[in-house]
Amino acid sequence: MVAALVLIKADTDKVGSLAQALTSIDGVQEVFSVAGRWDLVAIVRVRNNEDLATVVTDRIRKLPDIAGSETMIAFRTYSKRELEAGFSLGVED
């Protein structure tokens, strides 16, 4: 599994409609409206790098109303849920 964060600058007054369009793309798991330099952050999870290239280049970046983007590929994923599951494997109280 490959995960990436896509930081997106939206055209003025298009944040809401662009966020909705992003959520309809296969591989986009979540979209956050954020404050700061970027307007939206899309979390993408796909099987491999080729699928990531397709989602980001062929689908996300071709949406209208995107003024710019930057993609960060995740090397590792850390979450409380996964850490707790790892510690509970085979351990009985």
Secondary structure, 3 states (H helix, E strand, C coil): CEEEEEEEEECCCCHHHHHHHHHCCCCEEEEEECCCCCCEEEEEEECCHHHHHHHHHHHHCCCCCEEEEEEEECCCCCCHHHHHHHHHCCCCC
